[in-house]
């Protein structure tokens, strides 16, 4: 594989992104390129690649600050972080979760860009449904009930359909004899 001839590191990165078939656009900051990766669990993952003098930094939004179950939510992320190649999870001032990383410009070639984008997508997309269950289950259940009560589409909750329907079935079962209410005398 021959090395691209682009002298400017940003142009070099963009040439490599074109070669791996990544959908990108120019960012708002000098040296920034924004890549959009399609997902299976998350609709898409948006990655900011910021080229500096010696290194490229990346940041991708994973999920907003959880509503509940914070300890298990963050424990889940920390366990996954053990398997991230050169990446890590971070939270911002409001608790939203990101994947971050930094790689030397000298190490950026087509294979490295492809591997890096694959790792970012796996870190953001693969755990998404589990993170929703851990951090937003109460909201998911409320939205399901609201949509069902109004005959609205539940397509956006398809990943949780079996669990939510099972909860509905449990709540529709008649109480066992002697459970709740008055007992016969």
N, C-alpha and C positions, 0 to 999 in steps of 0.2 A: 504494500500500500504506500503510495507516495504522499508526502506531506503537502498540504495546500500551500500555495505560494502567497496568500494574502499576508502582507506585511503588518497590517494593523490587527491587534489581537481580537478586537470586536468583529472585524470582517472575517477573520479566521474562524471564530466561533460560529458565526452565521453560515459560513460555507459548510462547516461540519454539520450544523443542524439541518441544512438542506440535504446533505448527503445521507443522513439517517432518516430523512422524511418527517422531521418535526415541524409542526405548525408554529411559527414564531412571528413576532412583530417587534418593532423598536419600542423600547420602554420610555418612560418619561424622564429618567435620569441619564446623564451622560454615561455611556458604557453599558447601559442596561438593555437586555433583550428579554422579552417575555414569551415563554413557551406555554402552549396549551396542550395538555395531554388528555386524551379521552379515557374515561374510566368505565369499570363494570359496576362498582358499588356507588361511587361518587360520579356524578354526571361528567365532571372534568376536574383536572388539577391544573392550576395556573402556577407556573414556576418563574420566578424572577432570577435571571442570571446577570450578575453585575461584574463586569471585567474591570479589575484594578491594574496597578502597575505590575504586580507579580503573581497575583492570584485571582481566581474567579470565586465569588461568593454566590450562594444560591439560597433562596427562601421560597417555600411553598406552603400555602395555607392548607391545614388538614381539617380542622373542625373548631367551632366556637367553644367557648368556656362551657363546661357541662353544667346542667341544672341541678344534678344530684349525683350521689354516689362517687364523690370526688376521689376518695382514697383508692377504690378499686379501678376507677377510670385511669388515674395516673400510674398506678401499679402496672396495669395492662400495657400502657405506653412504654414504661421503663423496661419491662421484660422484652418488648419488641425491639427496643433500642439496642439491646445486646447483639442483634443480628443485622444491624444497619451498617453497610460498608461505607465508612467515611461520612456518615450523616448522623444527625441527632435530632431529637424532638426538643422543642423549646416553647415557652409560653410568653406572651407579651404582657403588658401592664394590666390588661383586662382579663387575662386568662385564656385567650384564644391560642390554639395549638398550631405550631408550624414545624416543618422539617427544615433544617438548616445544614449547610455544609460549606466547605472551603477547599479548593483544590489549586495547586500551583499551575500557572499558565503553561509551564514547560511540559506538564503531563497531559495536556489536553490534545487528544487526537480523536479520530472518528470512533474507534472502539471505546475509548474512555467516555465520550459524550453519550454514546448509546447505552453503556452500562450505567452511567450516572442517572440518566433520565429514567431508565428502567427501575433503578433502585428508589428514586423519588416517587415514581408512580406506585410501586409496591408499598412504600412506607405510608403513602396517603390513601390509596384506594383499598388495599387489602383489608386493613382493620376497620374500615369505615362503619360497616353495619354493626360490628361488635361495640365500637365506641358509641354509636347511637343507642344501642341497648343499655350500655352501662351508664351513660350520662344523661339520657333523655327519654327513658322508658315511660315515665309518667306522662310526658307530653305526647309521645307516640300513641299511647292508649287513649288519651283524651281526643286526639285528632281522629283516630280510628272510629271511636264512638260517635263523634260529631258528624263525620262523613257518612257513616252508616245510617244514622238517624235521619239524615236529610236525603238519602239516596244519591249522595255525591260519589264521584270516582274515588277509589282507594288505590289507584295504580301507583302512586308515589310511596305507598306503604307495602308494596308487594313483597319485599324482602322479609317482612314480619308477619305476613298473612297467616301462616299456619299457627304461629304462637298466639296471635290476637284472636283468631277464630276459636282456638282451644280455650282461651280465657272466657270468651262469650258462651261457649258450650257449658263450661263449669258453672257459670252464673245462672244458666237457664235450668239446670237440674233441680228437681223438686227437693226440698229438704228431707233428710232421712228421718224416719219416725223418731219422735222424741227430740229432734234437733230444733231449737228455736220455738218460739210461740208457747202455747199452753200444752201441757201434757194431759191426756185424758185421765179422769179421776174415777 
